[in-house]
Protein backbone atom coordinates (compact mmCIF):
# COMPACT_ATOMS: atom_id res chain seq x y z
CA UNK A 1 0.00 0.00 0.00
CA UNK A 2 1.30 3.48 -0.91
CA UNK A 3 2.63 5.71 1.87
CA UNK A 4 0.92 8.89 3.05
CA UNK A 5 2.22 12.29 2.08
CA UNK A 6 4.33 13.41 5.03
CA UNK A 7 2.37 15.64 7.41
CA UNK A 8 2.82 16.27 11.11
CA UNK A 9 0.00 15.78 13.62
CA UNK A 10 0.30 16.74 17.26
CA UNK A 11 0.80 14.13 19.98
CA UNK A 12 -2.13 13.33 22.29
CA UNK A 13 -1.14 11.24 25.31
CA UNK A 14 -4.20 10.09 27.26
CA UNK A 15 -4.37 9.22 30.94
CA UNK A 16 -7.27 7.27 32.41
CA UNK A 17 -8.77 7.57 35.87
CA UNK A 18 -11.29 4.85 36.69
CA UNK A 19 -13.60 5.52 39.62
CA UNK A 20 -15.36 2.88 41.77
CA UNK A 21 -18.73 4.15 40.50
CA UNK A 22 -17.82 3.00 36.98
CA UNK A 23 -17.24 6.57 35.80
CA UNK A 24 -14.03 7.04 33.80
CA UNK A 25 -12.09 10.27 33.25
CA UNK A 26 -9.76 10.66 30.28
CA UNK A 27 -7.56 13.64 29.43
CA UNK A 28 -4.48 14.28 27.34
CA UNK A 29 -1.41 15.31 29.32
CA UNK A 30 -0.22 17.92 26.81
CA UNK A 31 -0.61 21.53 27.95
CA UNK A 32 -2.61 24.18 26.15
CA UNK A 33 -0.73 27.22 24.81
CA UNK A 34 -1.28 30.67 26.28
CA UNK A 35 -4.51 32.13 24.92
CA UNK A 36 -5.14 35.61 23.50
CA UNK A 37 -7.85 37.61 25.25
CA UNK A 38 -9.78 38.26 22.04
CA UNK A 39 -10.23 36.53 18.70
CA UNK A 40 -9.67 39.89 16.98
CA UNK A 41 -6.10 40.00 18.33
CA UNK A 42 -5.22 37.58 15.52
CA UNK A 43 -6.50 40.03 12.90
CA UNK A 44 -4.35 42.81 14.38
CA UNK A 45 -1.32 40.50 14.34
CA UNK A 46 -1.65 39.30 10.76
CA UNK A 47 -2.55 42.75 9.43
CA UNK A 48 0.89 43.79 10.71
CA UNK A 49 2.86 40.57 10.02
CA UNK A 50 1.38 39.77 6.58
CA UNK A 51 -0.66 42.80 5.49
CA UNK A 52 -0.84 41.86 1.81
CA UNK A 53 -1.78 38.22 2.29
CA UNK A 54 -5.27 37.20 1.16
CA UNK A 55 -7.56 36.52 4.12
CA UNK A 56 -11.00 36.16 2.49
CA UNK A 57 -11.98 35.77 -1.15
CA UNK A 58 -15.14 35.04 -3.10
CA UNK A 59 -16.27 35.08 -6.70
CA UNK A 60 -18.16 38.13 -7.89
CA UNK A 61 -21.36 36.72 -9.42
CA UNK A 62 -19.54 33.69 -10.80
CA UNK A 63 -16.72 35.72 -12.33
CA UNK A 64 -13.31 36.72 -11.01
CA UNK A 65 -12.18 36.38 -7.42
CA UNK A 66 -12.65 39.35 -5.15
CA UNK A 67 -9.82 39.19 -2.62
CA UNK A 68 -9.54 40.89 0.76
CA UNK A 69 -6.16 41.11 2.48
CA UNK A 70 -5.57 41.08 6.23
CA UNK A 71 -4.71 44.77 6.19
CA UNK A 72 -7.90 45.59 4.28
CA UNK A 73 -9.97 43.42 6.62
CA UNK A 74 -8.63 45.28 9.65
CA UNK A 75 -9.22 48.70 8.11
CA UNK A 76 -12.73 47.97 6.86
CA UNK A 77 -13.84 46.14 10.01
CA UNK A 78 -12.65 49.09 12.16
CA UNK A 79 -14.70 51.47 10.00
CA UNK A 80 -17.75 49.23 10.35
CA UNK A 81 -17.15 49.00 14.11
CA UNK A 82 -17.16 52.79 14.26
CA UNK A 83 -20.52 52.90 12.49
CA UNK A 84 -21.92 50.27 14.84
CA UNK A 85 -20.95 52.37 17.86
CA UNK A 86 -23.66 54.85 16.90
CA UNK A 87 -26.37 52.24 16.42
CA UNK A 88 -28.76 50.39 18.71
CA UNK A 89 -26.58 47.31 19.09
CA UNK A 90 -25.06 46.15 22.36
CA UNK A 91 -24.25 43.08 24.44
CA UNK A 92 -28.01 42.75 25.00
CA UNK A 93 -29.04 43.61 21.44
CA UNK A 94 -26.89 41.45 19.14
CA UNK A 95 -26.58 41.46 15.37
CA UNK A 96 -28.62 38.80 13.57
CA UNK A 97 -27.31 37.55 10.21
CA UNK A 98 -29.85 35.75 8.02
CA UNK A 99 -27.89 35.23 4.78
CA UNK A 100 -25.02 32.96 3.84
CA UNK A 101 -21.24 33.26 3.70
CA UNK A 102 -19.74 36.32 2.05
CA UNK A 103 -17.05 38.93 2.63
CA UNK A 104 -19.53 41.47 4.02
CA UNK A 105 -20.66 38.99 6.66
CA UNK A 106 -17.05 38.25 7.59
CA UNK A 107 -16.30 41.96 8.02
CA UNK A 108 -19.45 42.51 10.07
CA UNK A 109 -18.57 39.61 12.38
CA UNK A 110 -15.04 40.96 12.93
CA UNK A 111 -16.33 44.48 13.54
CA UNK A 112 -18.89 43.34 16.10
CA UNK A 113 -16.36 41.12 17.89
CA UNK A 114 -14.01 44.12 18.15
CA UNK A 115 -16.50 46.17 20.16
CA UNK A 116 -18.06 43.37 22.22
CA UNK A 117 -21.36 43.03 20.36
CA UNK A 118 -22.46 39.39 19.88
CA UNK A 119 -23.32 38.20 16.37
CA UNK A 120 -25.84 35.49 15.61
CA UNK A 121 -25.48 33.93 12.14
CA UNK A 122 -28.77 32.09 11.54
CA UNK A 123 -29.43 29.31 9.05
CA UNK A 124 -30.73 30.87 5.79
CA UNK A 125 -33.08 27.89 5.53
CA UNK A 126 -35.20 29.38 8.31
CA UNK A 127 -35.84 32.35 5.99
CA UNK A 128 -35.70 30.81 2.52
CA UNK A 129 -36.98 27.23 2.95
CA UNK A 130 -39.38 27.49 5.85
CA UNK A 131 -42.93 28.50 4.99
CA UNK A 132 -44.21 29.48 8.44
CA UNK A 133 -41.04 31.17 9.81
CA UNK A 134 -41.83 29.70 13.22
CA UNK A 135 -38.23 28.84 14.10
CA UNK A 136 -36.94 32.19 12.83
CA UNK A 137 -39.63 34.04 14.79
CA UNK A 138 -38.64 32.15 17.93
CA UNK A 139 -34.94 32.95 17.41
CA UNK A 140 -35.49 36.66 16.79
CA UNK A 141 -37.81 36.88 19.80
CA UNK A 142 -35.23 35.25 22.05
CA UNK A 143 -32.31 37.20 20.59
CA UNK A 144 -33.86 40.74 20.53
CA UNK A 145 -31.42 41.97 17.87
CA UNK A 146 -30.60 45.62 17.34
CA UNK A 147 -29.64 45.03 13.71
CA UNK A 148 -30.42 42.37 11.09
CA UNK A 149 -28.11 41.82 8.12
CA UNK A 150 -28.90 40.16 4.77
CA UNK A 151 -26.81 40.21 1.62
CA UNK A 152 -29.68 40.62 -0.85
CA UNK A 153 -32.99 42.11 0.23
CA UNK A 154 -35.32 40.45 -2.26
CA UNK A 155 -34.98 36.76 -1.25
CA UNK A 156 -35.42 37.64 2.43
CA UNK A 157 -38.31 40.09 2.06
CA UNK A 158 -41.09 37.68 3.09
CA UNK A 159 -39.20 36.51 6.16
CA UNK A 160 -38.22 40.03 7.22
CA UNK A 161 -41.75 41.34 6.88
CA UNK A 162 -42.90 38.45 9.07
CA UNK A 163 -40.34 38.66 11.87
CA UNK A 164 -38.41 41.95 11.92
CA UNK A 165 -39.01 43.91 15.14
CA UNK A 166 -40.25 47.46 14.41
CA UNK A 167 -37.25 49.05 16.18
CA UNK A 168 -34.63 46.90 14.43
CA UNK A 169 -32.47 48.32 11.64
CA UNK A 170 -32.07 46.09 8.58
CA UNK A 171 -28.81 46.30 6.64
CA UNK A 172 -28.72 44.97 3.07
CA UNK A 173 -25.71 44.71 0.78
CA UNK A 174 -28.00 44.84 -2.24
CA UNK A 175 -31.56 46.21 -2.56
CA UNK A 176 -34.03 47.55 -0.04
CA UNK A 177 -37.47 46.71 1.32
CA UNK A 178 -40.22 49.32 1.15
CA UNK A 179 -41.77 50.07 4.51
CA UNK A 180 -38.89 48.64 6.54
CA UNK A 181 -35.94 50.59 7.94
CA UNK A 182 -33.30 49.32 5.53
CA UNK A 183 -29.76 50.68 5.30
CA UNK A 184 -27.22 49.88 2.57
CA UNK A 185 -24.18 48.00 3.83
CA UNK A 186 -21.98 50.61 2.15
CA UNK A 187 -23.19 53.12 4.73
CA UNK A 188 -21.43 51.12 7.45
CA UNK A 189 -18.12 51.80 5.72
CA UNK A 190 -18.45 55.53 6.41
CA UNK A 191 -17.19 55.08 9.97
CA UNK A 192 -13.91 56.50 11.27
CA UNK A 193 -11.11 53.91 11.17
CA UNK A 194 -9.31 55.77 13.98
CA UNK A 195 -12.43 56.14 16.17
CA UNK A 196 -11.25 56.29 19.81
CA UNK A 197 -14.53 54.72 20.92
CA UNK A 198 -13.65 51.58 18.96
CA UNK A 199 -10.23 51.42 20.58
CA UNK A 200 -11.77 51.77 24.05
CA UNK A 201 -14.47 49.20 23.35
CA UNK A 202 -11.87 46.75 22.06
CA UNK A 203 -9.80 47.16 25.21
CA UNK A 204 -12.87 46.27 27.27
CA UNK A 205 -13.44 42.99 25.40
CA UNK A 206 -12.09 40.03 27.34
CA UNK A 207 -12.12 36.23 27.42
CA UNK A 208 -15.64 36.06 28.89
CA UNK A 209 -17.14 38.53 26.39
CA UNK A 210 -19.76 36.88 24.20
CA UNK A 211 -18.54 36.70 20.60
CA UNK A 212 -21.37 34.71 19.01
CA UNK A 213 -24.71 33.11 19.65
CA UNK A 214 -25.10 30.05 17.41
CA UNK A 215 -28.55 28.51 17.28
CA UNK A 216 -28.63 24.73 17.24
CA UNK A 217 -31.85 22.94 16.44
CA UNK A 218 -31.09 19.81 18.46
CA UNK A 219 -33.41 16.84 18.31
CA UNK A 220 -36.48 18.30 19.99
CA UNK A 221 -38.20 21.65 20.45
CA UNK A 222 -37.14 25.09 19.28
CA UNK A 223 -33.55 26.10 18.47
CA UNK A 224 -31.34 26.96 21.43
CA UNK A 225 -28.82 29.79 21.35
CA UNK A 226 -25.36 28.51 22.25
CA UNK A 227 -23.23 31.24 23.82
CA UNK A 228 -19.72 31.34 22.32
CA UNK A 229 -17.22 33.47 24.25
CA UNK A 230 -13.87 34.77 23.05
CA UNK A 231 -12.21 32.31 25.47
CA UNK A 232 -14.04 29.35 23.90
CA UNK A 233 -13.05 30.31 20.36
CA UNK A 234 -9.46 31.20 21.22
CA UNK A 235 -8.95 28.01 23.26
CA UNK A 236 -10.34 25.87 20.47
CA UNK A 237 -7.96 27.39 17.97
CA UNK A 238 -5.05 26.72 20.37
CA UNK A 239 -6.19 23.08 20.57
CA UNK A 240 -6.34 22.87 16.78
CA UNK A 241 -2.85 24.36 16.40
CA UNK A 242 -1.52 21.66 18.72
CA UNK A 243 -3.30 18.96 16.75
CA UNK A 244 -2.55 20.41 13.29
CA UNK A 245 0.95 21.90 13.58
CA UNK A 246 1.24 22.18 9.80
CA UNK A 247 -1.11 25.22 9.89
CA UNK A 248 1.62 27.03 11.86
CA UNK A 249 4.36 25.93 9.47
CA UNK A 250 2.41 27.02 6.40
CA UNK A 251 -0.68 29.28 6.66
CA UNK A 252 -3.62 27.16 5.47
CA UNK A 253 -5.31 27.77 2.14
CA UNK A 254 -8.89 26.52 2.19
CA UNK A 255 -11.70 26.39 -0.37
CA UNK A 256 -14.76 26.07 1.79
CA UNK A 257 -18.54 26.08 1.40
CA UNK A 258 -19.41 25.09 4.98
CA UNK A 259 -21.91 27.62 6.37
CA UNK A 260 -20.87 30.16 8.97
CA UNK A 261 -24.12 29.76 10.90
CA UNK A 262 -22.79 26.32 11.83
CA UNK A 263 -19.86 25.85 14.21
CA UNK A 264 -17.83 23.73 11.73
CA UNK A 265 -17.69 26.45 9.08
CA UNK A 266 -18.06 29.58 11.19
CA UNK A 267 -15.81 28.73 14.14
CA UNK A 268 -13.52 25.89 13.09
CA UNK A 269 -12.72 26.89 9.50
CA UNK A 270 -13.09 30.68 9.62
CA UNK A 271 -11.10 30.59 12.87
CA UNK A 272 -8.32 28.49 11.32
CA UNK A 273 -7.76 31.11 8.64
CA UNK A 274 -8.02 34.06 11.03
CA UNK A 275 -5.81 32.60 13.77
CA UNK A 276 -3.08 31.23 11.51
CA UNK A 277 -2.81 33.90 8.84
CA UNK A 278 -4.51 31.64 6.32
CA UNK A 279 -6.61 32.28 3.22
CA UNK A 280 -10.25 31.24 3.08
CA UNK A 281 -11.76 31.11 -0.40
CA UNK A 282 -15.53 31.15 0.00
CA UNK A 283 -17.05 28.42 -2.13
CA UNK A 284 -20.63 29.09 -3.21
CA UNK A 285 -20.95 25.52 -4.46
CA UNK A 286 -22.74 22.77 -2.55
CA UNK A 287 -22.10 19.01 -2.26
CA UNK A 288 -25.06 18.18 -4.49
CA UNK A 289 -25.57 17.54 -8.20
CA UNK A 290 -25.89 20.98 -9.78
CA UNK A 291 -23.94 22.61 -6.96
CA UNK A 292 -20.73 20.62 -6.93
CA UNK A 293 -19.73 22.06 -10.33
CA UNK A 294 -18.97 25.44 -8.73
CA UNK A 295 -16.80 23.68 -6.15
CA UNK A 296 -14.94 21.87 -8.92
CA UNK A 297 -14.33 25.15 -10.75
CA UNK A 298 -12.97 26.74 -7.58
CA UNK A 299 -10.70 23.80 -6.73
CA UNK A 300 -9.22 23.86 -10.22
CA UNK A 301 -8.15 27.47 -9.66
CA UNK A 302 -7.26 27.39 -5.96
CA UNK A 303 -5.21 24.43 -4.75
CA UNK A 304 -6.00 23.90 -1.06
CA UNK A 305 -3.43 22.92 1.55
CA UNK A 306 -6.15 21.65 3.87
CA UNK A 307 -9.57 20.52 2.65
CA UNK A 308 -12.56 20.15 4.96
CA UNK A 309 -15.96 18.78 4.00
CA UNK A 310 -18.83 16.56 5.00
CA UNK A 311 -18.89 12.95 3.73
CA UNK A 312 -21.45 13.75 1.02
CA UNK A 313 -19.14 16.48 -0.24
CA UNK A 314 -16.24 14.04 -0.55
CA UNK A 315 -18.53 11.54 -2.29
CA UNK A 316 -19.54 14.10 -4.91
CA UNK A 317 -15.92 15.23 -5.29
CA UNK A 318 -14.67 11.67 -5.86
CA UNK A 319 -17.00 11.26 -8.83
CA UNK A 320 -15.46 14.37 -10.46
CA UNK A 321 -11.87 13.55 -9.51
CA UNK A 322 -12.18 10.24 -11.38
CA UNK A 323 -12.87 11.93 -14.70
CA UNK A 324 -11.29 15.38 -14.48
CA UNK A 325 -7.50 15.39 -14.79
CA UNK A 326 -7.15 19.14 -14.27
CA UNK A 327 -9.10 18.89 -11.03
CA UNK A 328 -6.91 16.04 -9.79
CA UNK A 329 -3.68 17.89 -10.56
CA UNK A 330 -4.79 21.04 -8.76
CA UNK A 331 -6.52 19.37 -5.82
CA UNK A 332 -3.63 17.10 -4.80
CA UNK A 333 -0.78 19.46 -5.73
CA UNK A 334 -0.15 20.88 -2.26
CA UNK A 335 -2.79 19.17 -0.10
CA UNK A 336 -1.48 18.28 3.36
CA UNK A 337 -4.60 16.59 4.78
CA UNK A 338 -8.32 16.02 4.31
CA UNK A 339 -10.82 16.46 7.14
CA UNK A 340 -14.40 15.23 7.38
CA UNK A 341 -17.06 15.75 10.04
CA UNK A 342 -20.82 15.70 10.47
CA UNK A 343 -21.29 11.99 9.73
CA UNK A 344 -19.33 8.81 9.11
CA UNK A 345 -17.27 8.63 5.92
CA UNK A 346 -18.37 5.66 3.79
CA UNK A 347 -15.45 3.25 3.29
CA UNK A 348 -15.85 3.24 -0.49
CA UNK A 349 -15.34 7.03 -0.56
CA UNK A 350 -12.18 6.83 1.56
CA UNK A 351 -10.83 4.01 -0.61
CA UNK A 352 -11.57 5.92 -3.81
CA UNK A 353 -9.80 9.04 -2.53
CA UNK A 354 -6.71 6.96 -1.72
CA UNK A 355 -6.73 5.30 -5.15
CA UNK A 356 -7.11 8.58 -7.03
CA UNK A 357 -4.39 10.25 -4.95
CA UNK A 358 -1.94 7.41 -5.64
CA UNK A 359 -2.71 7.54 -9.37
CA UNK A 360 -2.13 11.31 -9.37
CA UNK A 361 0.79 11.95 -6.99
CA UNK A 362 1.99 8.48 -6.00
CA UNK A 363 1.01 8.77 -2.36
CA UNK A 364 -2.09 8.90 -0.18
CA UNK A 365 -3.41 11.94 1.66
CA UNK A 366 -4.16 11.56 5.36
CA UNK A 367 -7.87 11.74 6.20
CA UNK A 368 -8.65 12.91 9.73
CA UNK A 369 -11.75 13.60 11.77
CA UNK A 370 -12.83 14.29 15.31
CA UNK A 371 -15.85 14.87 17.50
CA UNK A 372 -17.42 18.03 18.80
CA UNK A 373 -20.56 20.13 19.05
CA UNK A 374 -21.74 23.71 18.84
CA UNK A 375 -21.52 23.75 22.63
CA UNK A 376 -17.80 22.78 22.49
CA UNK A 377 -16.68 25.51 20.02
CA UNK A 378 -16.49 22.82 18.30
CA UNK A 379 -13.41 20.53 18.32
CA UNK A 380 -13.22 18.25 21.38
CA UNK A 381 -11.72 14.92 20.27
CA UNK A 382 -9.35 14.46 17.35
CA UNK A 383 -7.54 11.63 15.60
CA UNK A 384 -3.79 11.17 15.84
CA UNK A 385 -1.88 9.38 13.09
CA UNK A 386 -2.27 6.21 15.12
CA UNK A 387 -6.04 6.59 15.43
CA UNK A 388 -6.82 8.03 11.97
CA UNK A 389 -8.89 5.05 10.91
CA UNK A 390 -12.51 4.84 9.71
CA UNK A 391 -14.95 4.97 12.60
CA UNK A 392 -12.55 6.46 15.15
CA UNK A 393 -13.00 9.98 16.51
CA UNK A 394 -9.70 10.07 18.37
CA UNK A 395 -8.74 11.43 21.79
CA UNK A 396 -9.48 14.52 23.91
CA UNK A 397 -7.64 17.64 22.81
CA UNK A 398 -5.34 19.39 25.33
CA UNK A 399 -7.19 21.23 28.08
CA UNK A 400 -10.33 19.08 27.93
CA UNK A 401 -11.52 16.42 30.35
CA UNK A 402 -13.64 13.58 28.97
CA UNK A 403 -16.00 11.92 31.42
CA UNK A 404 -17.47 8.54 30.46
CA UNK A 405 -20.59 7.61 32.41
CA UNK A 406 -22.22 4.14 32.17
CA UNK A 407 -25.68 4.57 30.64
CA UNK A 408 -27.86 1.69 29.39
CA UNK A 409 -24.87 -0.46 28.52
CA UNK A 410 -22.96 2.37 26.85
CA UNK A 411 -20.48 5.03 27.92
CA UNK A 412 -22.09 8.45 27.71
CA UNK A 413 -19.60 11.25 26.93
CA UNK A 414 -19.39 14.47 28.93
CA UNK A 415 -16.84 17.28 28.62
CA UNK A 416 -15.32 20.01 30.77
CA UNK A 417 -12.77 22.65 29.82
CA UNK A 418 -12.21 26.18 28.42
CA UNK A 419 -14.04 25.51 25.14
CA UNK A 420 -17.35 24.52 26.76
CA UNK A 421 -20.18 27.04 26.53
CA UNK A 422 -21.26 28.88 29.68
CA UNK A 423 -24.87 28.18 28.74
CA UNK A 424 -27.74 28.87 26.36
CA UNK A 425 -28.74 32.44 25.57
CA UNK A 426 -31.51 33.54 27.96
CA UNK A 427 -32.51 29.94 28.68
CA UNK A 428 -31.58 28.96 32.25
CA UNK A 429 -33.78 25.86 32.23
CA UNK A 430 -32.05 24.31 29.19
CA UNK A 431 -28.67 25.41 30.54
CA UNK A 432 -29.28 23.56 33.82
CA UNK A 433 -30.22 20.40 31.92
CA UNK A 434 -27.04 20.56 29.82
CA UNK A 435 -24.57 20.11 32.71
CA UNK A 436 -24.10 17.43 35.33
CA UNK A 437 -23.37 17.87 39.04
CA UNK A 438 -19.62 18.20 38.36
CA UNK A 439 -20.00 20.88 35.68
CA UNK A 440 -19.45 18.57 32.72
CA UNK A 441 -21.40 19.34 29.56
CA UNK A 442 -23.55 16.34 28.62
CA UNK A 443 -22.72 15.81 24.96
CA UNK A 444 -25.47 13.26 24.35
CA UNK A 445 -23.09 11.02 22.39
CA UNK A 446 -21.86 7.61 23.45
CA UNK A 447 -18.27 6.47 22.92
CA UNK A 448 -16.52 3.13 23.17
CA UNK A 449 -12.89 2.15 23.27
CA UNK A 450 -11.38 1.01 19.98
CA UNK A 451 -9.21 -1.22 22.17
CA UNK A 452 -11.09 -2.09 25.40
CA UNK A 453 -9.58 -0.37 28.41
CA UNK A 454 -6.82 1.33 26.38
CA UNK A 455 -7.50 4.99 25.63
CA UNK A 456 -4.30 5.09 23.55
CA UNK A 457 -6.22 3.28 20.83
CA UNK A 458 -8.76 6.09 20.59
CA UNK A 459 -12.53 6.15 20.80
CA UNK A 460 -15.30 5.13 18.43
CA UNK A 461 -18.56 7.06 18.13
CA UNK A 462 -21.28 4.82 19.54
CA UNK A 463 -24.42 6.74 18.68
CA UNK A 464 -26.69 9.31 20.28
CA UNK A 465 -27.89 8.13 23.68
CA UNK A 466 -31.31 9.75 23.15
CA UNK A 467 -31.91 7.93 19.84
CA UNK A 468 -31.29 4.38 21.05
CA UNK A 469 -34.24 2.14 21.91
CA UNK A 470 -35.16 -1.39 22.93
CA UNK A 471 -36.94 -4.05 20.94
CA UNK A 472 -39.78 -5.86 22.68
CA UNK A 473 -37.25 -8.55 23.65
CA UNK A 474 -35.31 -5.98 25.69
CA UNK A 475 -32.46 -5.88 23.16
CA UNK A 476 -30.93 -2.42 22.73
CA UNK A 477 -30.69 -1.00 19.21
CA UNK A 478 -27.81 1.44 18.75
CA UNK A 479 -29.21 3.80 16.14
CA UNK A 480 -26.09 5.80 15.21
CA UNK A 481 -23.79 2.93 14.21
CA UNK A 482 -26.65 1.05 12.51
CA UNK A 483 -27.61 4.15 10.53
CA UNK A 484 -24.01 4.62 9.38
CA UNK A 485 -23.73 0.99 8.27
CA UNK A 486 -26.99 1.17 6.33
CA UNK A 487 -26.05 4.39 4.50
CA UNK A 488 -22.78 2.76 3.52
CA UNK A 489 -24.54 -0.43 2.42
CA UNK A 490 -26.99 1.46 0.20
CA UNK A 491 -24.48 4.07 -1.10
CA UNK A 492 -24.96 6.04 -3.24
CA UNK A 493 -28.68 5.23 -3.52
CA UNK A 494 -29.69 6.51 -0.05
CA UNK A 495 -29.25 9.99 1.38
CA UNK A 496 -30.29 8.99 4.88
CA UNK A 497 -32.27 6.42 6.85
CA UNK A 498 -34.55 6.48 9.87
CA UNK A 499 -34.55 3.47 12.20
CA UNK A 500 -37.85 2.12 13.58
CA UNK A 501 -38.47 -0.70 16.04
CA UNK A 502 -39.17 0.70 19.53
CA UNK A 503 -41.11 -2.00 21.42
CA UNK A 504 -41.35 -4.06 18.21
CA UNK A 505 -40.03 -7.52 17.38
CA UNK A 506 -37.49 -6.37 14.79
CA UNK A 507 -35.84 -3.38 13.15
CA UNK A 508 -37.32 -1.81 10.03
CA UNK A 509 -36.22 1.31 8.19
CA UNK A 510 -37.55 4.36 6.33
CA UNK A 511 -35.16 5.39 3.55
CA UNK A 512 -34.73 8.87 2.09
CA UNK A 513 -33.35 7.95 -1.36
CA UNK A 514 -30.90 9.97 -3.40
CA UNK A 515 -33.19 10.26 -6.41
CA UNK A 516 -30.44 11.49 -8.74
CA UNK A 517 -28.27 8.49 -7.89
CA UNK A 518 -31.25 6.15 -8.21
CA UNK A 519 -32.09 7.59 -11.63
CA UNK A 520 -28.50 7.08 -12.76
CA UNK A 521 -28.43 3.53 -11.40
CA UNK A 522 -31.30 2.44 -13.65
CA UNK A 523 -30.33 4.75 -16.55
CA UNK A 524 -33.71 6.50 -16.41
CA UNK A 525 -34.11 9.64 -18.53
CA UNK A 526 -33.96 12.94 -16.64
CA UNK A 527 -37.60 13.52 -17.58
CA UNK A 528 -38.71 10.47 -15.58
CA UNK A 529 -40.77 11.62 -12.55
CA UNK A 530 -39.22 10.89 -9.16
CA UNK A 531 -42.12 8.65 -8.16
CA UNK A 532 -41.62 6.53 -11.27
CA UNK A 533 -37.90 6.19 -10.54
CA UNK A 534 -38.56 4.98 -7.01
CA UNK A 535 -41.21 2.54 -8.19
CA UNK A 536 -39.01 1.03 -10.91
CA UNK A 537 -38.66 -2.74 -10.38
CA UNK A 538 -34.96 -2.70 -11.26
CA UNK A 539 -34.24 -0.10 -8.57
CA UNK A 540 -36.30 -1.96 -5.98
CA UNK A 541 -34.36 -5.15 -6.78
CA UNK A 542 -31.10 -3.28 -6.15
CA UNK A 543 -32.32 -2.23 -2.72
CA UNK A 544 -33.63 -5.73 -1.99
CA UNK A 545 -30.31 -7.33 -2.96
CA UNK A 546 -28.30 -4.95 -0.80
CA UNK A 547 -30.72 -5.43 2.08
CA UNK A 548 -30.23 -9.19 1.74
CA UNK A 549 -26.45 -8.77 1.82
CA UNK A 550 -26.78 -6.55 4.87
CA UNK A 551 -28.92 -9.17 6.62
CA UNK A 552 -26.33 -11.90 5.98
CA UNK A 553 -23.66 -9.76 7.63
CA UNK A 554 -25.85 -9.00 10.65
CA UNK A 555 -25.11 -10.65 13.98
CA UNK A 556 -28.48 -10.43 15.71
CA UNK A 557 -31.84 -8.69 16.00
CA UNK A 558 -30.28 -5.37 17.04
CA UNK A 559 -28.56 -4.88 13.67
CA UNK A 560 -30.68 -6.94 11.27
CA UNK A 561 -33.15 -4.97 9.11
CA UNK A 562 -36.11 -6.97 7.88
CA UNK A 563 -37.96 -4.43 5.75
CA UNK A 564 -37.60 -0.93 4.26
CA UNK A 565 -39.80 1.71 2.62
CA UNK A 566 -38.52 4.35 0.18
CA UNK A 567 -39.83 7.84 0.99
CA UNK A 568 -40.72 10.13 -1.89
CA UNK A 569 -41.41 13.15 0.35
CA UNK A 570 -38.30 14.98 1.51
CA UNK A 571 -37.84 15.73 5.22
CA UNK A 572 -39.47 18.97 6.35
CA UNK A 573 -37.55 21.69 8.17
CA UNK A 574 -40.82 23.22 9.42
CA UNK A 575 -41.81 19.89 10.98
CA UNK A 576 -38.36 19.65 12.63
CA UNK A 577 -37.57 16.54 10.56
CA UNK A 578 -34.34 18.08 9.38
CA UNK A 579 -32.09 20.35 11.37
CA UNK A 580 -30.40 23.53 10.16
CA UNK A 581 -27.24 21.42 9.78
CA UNK A 582 -29.04 19.14 7.32
CA UNK A 583 -29.08 16.12 9.63
CA UNK A 584 -32.13 13.94 10.16
CA UNK A 585 -34.11 14.22 13.39
CA UNK A 586 -34.96 10.55 13.89
CA UNK A 587 -37.67 11.13 16.50
CA UNK A 588 -39.45 13.83 14.53
CA UNK A 589 -39.57 11.72 11.35
CA UNK A 590 -40.92 8.69 13.21
CA UNK A 591 -43.56 10.85 14.89
CA UNK A 592 -44.70 12.78 11.82
CA UNK A 593 -44.72 9.67 9.63
CA UNK A 594 -46.25 7.32 12.16
CA UNK A 595 -48.60 6.02 9.48
CA UNK A 596 -45.65 4.90 7.35
CA UNK A 597 -44.10 3.22 10.37
CA UNK A 598 -47.31 1.26 10.83
CA UNK A 599 -47.18 0.35 7.12
CA UNK A 600 -43.62 -0.94 7.64
CA UNK A 601 -44.95 -3.39 10.20
CA UNK A 602 -48.18 -4.34 8.41
CA UNK A 603 -48.85 -8.02 7.73
CA UNK A 604 -48.93 -9.08 5.00
CA UNK A 605 -46.36 -6.55 3.74
CA UNK A 606 -47.74 -3.53 1.91
CA UNK A 607 -46.90 -3.43 -1.83
CA UNK A 608 -44.35 -0.62 -1.36
CA UNK A 609 -42.33 -2.55 1.22
CA UNK A 610 -38.95 -3.94 0.15
CA UNK A 611 -37.80 -7.17 1.79
CA UNK A 612 -34.30 -8.73 1.78
CA UNK A 613 -33.48 -10.74 -1.31
CA UNK A 614 -30.84 -13.44 -1.19
Beta strands, then each sheet from edge to edge (+ up, - down):
strand 1: 14-18
strand 2: 24-28
strand 3: 54-59
strand 4: 65-69
strand 5: 95-97
strand 6: 119-121
strand 7: 147-152
strand 8: 169-174
strand 9: 182-184
strand 10: 210-216
strand 11: 224-229
strand 12: 253-256
strand 13: 279-282
strand 14: 306-309
strand 15: 337-340
strand 16: 366-368
strand 17: 370-373
strand 18: 378-382
strand 19: 392-396
strand 20: 401-407
strand 21: 410-416
strand 22: 441-449
strand 23: 459-464
strand 24: 469-470
strand 25: 476-477
strand 26: 494-500
strand 27: 507-513
strand 28: 561-567
sheet 1: 1+ 2- 20+ 21- 22+ 23- 19+ 18- 17+
sheet 2: 4+ 3- 13- 12-
sheet 3: 6+ 5+ 7+ 8+ 9+
sheet 4: 10+ 11-
sheet 5: 14+ 15+ 16+
sheet 6: 24+ 25-
sheet 7: 26+ 27- 28-
end
